[in-house]
Amino acid sequence: MSAQLVLRQRAELVQALCCGGTSEGLESILDLLLSWGSLVWEDYLSVCVAGKTLSSRTRDLLDLVYSKGDSACCHLLAAFSQVLPDAQKNNLSFGKCSDVQNSQEMPTSATLTLLSDRPGMVTKLRQCVDGALDVLFQKGFLTSSECEGIQLPVYTSSQQVRRLLDLVQFKGEGAANMLLQFSQKIATAAVLPHENEKSAQSAFVSEFQKKLCSSISAQSHFLSTYSGTGKFSLDDIYTEGLLELGQGGKDTQMSLNLKDVVGRVGTLNKEADTVLISGEAGCGKSTFLQRLHLLWARRAALHDYLLLFPFSCRKLNTEERELSLKELLFLHCCWPDRDQDELFQFILDHPDLVLFTFDGLDEFKQTFSDDRRHCCPTKPAKVSVLFFNLLQGSLMKGVQKLVTSRPEAVPPTLRQYLCKEVLLKGFSTDGIDCFVRKHHSDPGVASRVLESIRSNTALLGLCHIPVFCWIVSKCYKELLGFGNSSLQTITDVYLMVLHHFFHHRVCKGKRSEKSWVQEHLHTIMRLGKLALQGLHNSHYMFPETEVQNCGVTEDDIGKGFLIQSKNISFDNKHYEFLHVTMQCFFAALFITLDINSNDKLTIQRLFVTECTSKGCLGICQAKRPDGPGTEAPNLQITSTFVSGLLSQRHQGLLLQCCPVQTLHKRSKLVVKYVSRGMQNHFKSIPPPVKGEKKSMHAMPSFVWLIKCIYEMQESEVAKNVVSKLDVEHLKLTYCSIGPLECTALAFVLQHLKCPVGLQLDSNAVGDVGVEQLLPCLHVCHSLYLRNNNISDEGIAKLVEKGVQCDSFQKIALFNNKLTDVCTQHLAYLLKTKKNFLSLRLGNNNITAAGAEQLAEGLRCSQSLQFLGLWGNKVGDKGAQALARALENSQALVWMSLVDNGVGSAGAQALAKVIQNSTTLEELWLSKNCITRDGVQYLVQALEKNSSVTAIWLRGNNLSPEEVEEFSLKERRLTF
């Protein structure tokens, strides 16, 4: 029986072990099989052949164990059950083997004990393999070359332990006994996170922890992101953002909490210990870390970590000295009052009790590089070398690291060292409501601000980004006093905050005939020069001398845009802009209004997508490991602001500050280079493969250029740009597209000449984003919105518009937050649109009631060809309702009810669909609870049908004998 399970699931077992890309799973299974006696040493060596791929070694193991018979296969399945995470076991069957234990006799020697306890030894020793090597070396059991071979950085800590165990296996009883004694000593001396904090042995650790908690609590008490704009207690203002797993993880739409971020949920690489928290500028990454720090300092969260060391990449940029790891920790975080060497040794000995956080990888001067390895914690090195080796695990392996960054700044070379990626997607609609109400103590004011935001969908889309929500809340008087209809773009919002800051610092009663921009032009230009100079040099913190060299005065600083950095490690004052987006806005103002700049050169470098030349901006140069380079993401934000400032709608505000001819010339150059950038994308579209549609997979800069066009708010520009786009399918998956980007996409794409399929899977569209896309729905024949946090409310708006669009024929809504409520809207869509072809609703929360509602629409549809309901909960009752509605369909080609709790009664109803249909080709019924009777109904229906090519039935309630019987009886059944 076990052997048959291994044989039948061979492909799935190989996939389960190889999907993570690391060999840890295979090696853990080998450890168990060796300890249980299922493999002998020669077997182990035959599988672990150097140079073979992971999949080849896995197949070799399966072949080897299968040849040993049913008992060995049972042990193999038990090992798989123990090693694989729960998410990867869903599709596998282990029979009665999951509880198999070691049945070998008590080992009679130290060598056999090491073999019998091999899995436990790997766990015990992986954090102290260096100590074990030292002991064995000092006792003469190992040579220095053998120790160095085990410690090679290409091996993970677990692999180092396994190589040590392999070596000791042939060193005799003395070496084995010594290693066993060492492991027992380690187990006895193990320090528990809480129980021993008060002990005399760790008194210095407890003392330092109290000082560290006090320091971090003081730094984190007030909201620091917009410091200088008013004192907000973090407890009073903090609003949770949307946290989800990044690309590659299972359940990417699952909402995460703080514990999940540092926990095992979503882990892709078990050997890595760096978690990336990524998100766009202003989405709340720094505030999230600040909240995490405060909760740890109060011992309200992260109880597994005794010590937490917070780092700011901005501040690390200012460190020019070479430092050791010890100096980096204590100088940049918290200096111990005593016992520094003992404390640092404790950190080295217990990396699992320590947490490092690094805020703003995208603001670090150097690009990540793994060229220079640095493994010695006491040897000084450049801060960049220490930082990068901490991230990749060469230094302080085992310490958990949290790193925040914009996604564009994380190179592939770093991603291979990530444990997982967590996406911070800003506020939900409820989050906007919560933040605004926390920001205003007067409920009446808060309600008026929210009403104003909700009445302008473009502004509502902007407010999903926390920094924009803060600006709108901060400038509520301007918002309520002048109306919100003119606020459409990011440029509009930042001009409003500029006006707010200047207006509130003008002496009462003072009036001027100048425009407010002209009145404060000198301040704008001085701050703009500093901002642009900082972007060019990747500077976000400015020493007082640099501020003065740009002519910035105390009065300029007093306006509130530039604030003093709060960092006691600096000997003199340092300043930074309120937010990096504010620095980008002032840089854009300087570029727009500087009468001395070379227009063509400056704007060309600002908007060109690939540039290797050096110059005053260096806009598109990638950051170099050996020196500072301009960060393209920040200059893309700057160029977006420049597009808005040079638009026709804002030129009236700037005319008194810059000659009209200059503004017109620069505006034309922006249009020219943005259009050229878009045309370069269109030219790169490959010819379609024969039989497939011509499609374009958008490159990262495509969305940026779309946003630049939107900032201009000139329909003619949008129309001209897309006039040459000749594709049938536009793919924008994993592009961090939220409501703001949806607004820009709709503004541009609505001018397409021919309908396209718009694929926006795995973004952050949400209900508000769906509403923002409606203006371009008439040019979409297909809309793919998988993994986008869309609810029934969004579907209601989509259907209301969709029934009016003749071209709209397909929609995919897999893995959203849909319930039975949405099915009444979709039923209306099916009843109304006579040409609708495809409806895919997989992995939502639709039950039998929803299926019955949907059936009302299906009964009226004579055009639907594809119906997908994978991973819902329709059951037999829902399947029967759908089957009755589709009994006479002469259009349906493909249907999926995988994993829906469908039994034989449902299968019997679906058999009638098969029997009557002349168009149906595939029916997917895997992972249900169909028994022999249900399959028999399907077989009988197939006898009267020649159009069906496959019915998928894997994972149902059938015995291996029944599977074999039906496979021989009807080849179109796939098990």
Secondary structure, 3 states (H helix, E strand, C coil): CHHHHHHHCHHHHHHHHHCCCCCHHHHHHHHHHHHCCCCCHHHHHHHCCCCCCHHHHHHHHHHHHHHCCHHHHHHHHHHHHHHCCHHHHCCCCCCCCCCCCCCCCCCCCHHHHHHHCHHHHHHHHCCCHHHHHHHHHHCCCCCHHHHHHHCCCCCCHHHHHHHHHHHHCCCCHHHHHHHHHHHHHHHHHCCCCCCCCCCHHHHHHHHHHHHHHHHHHHHHCECCCCCCCCCCEHHHHCCCCCEEECCCCCCCCCCCCHHHHHCCCCCCCCCCCEEEEECCCCCCHHHHHHHHHHHHHCCCCCCCCCEEEEEEHHHHHCCCCCECHHHHHHHHCCCCCCCHHHHHHHHHHCHHHEEEEEECHHHCCCCCCCCCCCCCCCCCECHHHHHHHHHHCCCCCCCEEEEEECHHHCCHHHHCCEEEEEEECCCCHHHHHHHHHHHCCCHHHHHHHHHHHHCCHHHHHHCCCHHHHHHHHHCHHHHHHHCCCCCCCHHHHHHHHHHHHHHCCCCCCCCCCCCHHHHCHHHHHHHHHHHHHHHHCCCCCEEHHHHHHCCCCHHHHHCCCEEECCCCCCCCCEEEECCHHHHHHHHHHHHHHCCCCCHHHHHHHHHCCCCCCCCCCCCCCCCECCECCCCHHHHHHHHHHHHHHCCHHHHHHHCCCCCHHHHHHHHHHHHHHHHHHHHHHHHCCCCCCCCCCCEEECCHHHHHHHHHHHHHCCHHHHHHHHCCCCCCEEECCCCCCCHHHHHHHHHHHCCCCCCEEEECCCCCCHHHHHHHHHHHHHHEEEEECCCCCCEHHHHHHHHHHHCCCCCCCEEECCCCECCCHHHHHHHHHHHHCCCCCEEECCCCCCEHHHHHHHHHHHHHCCCCCEEECCCCECHHHHHHHHHHHHCCCCCCCEEECCCCCCCHHHHHHHHHHHHHCCCCCEEECCCCCCCHHHHHHHHHHHCCCCCCCEEECCCCCCCHHHHHHHHHHCCCEEC
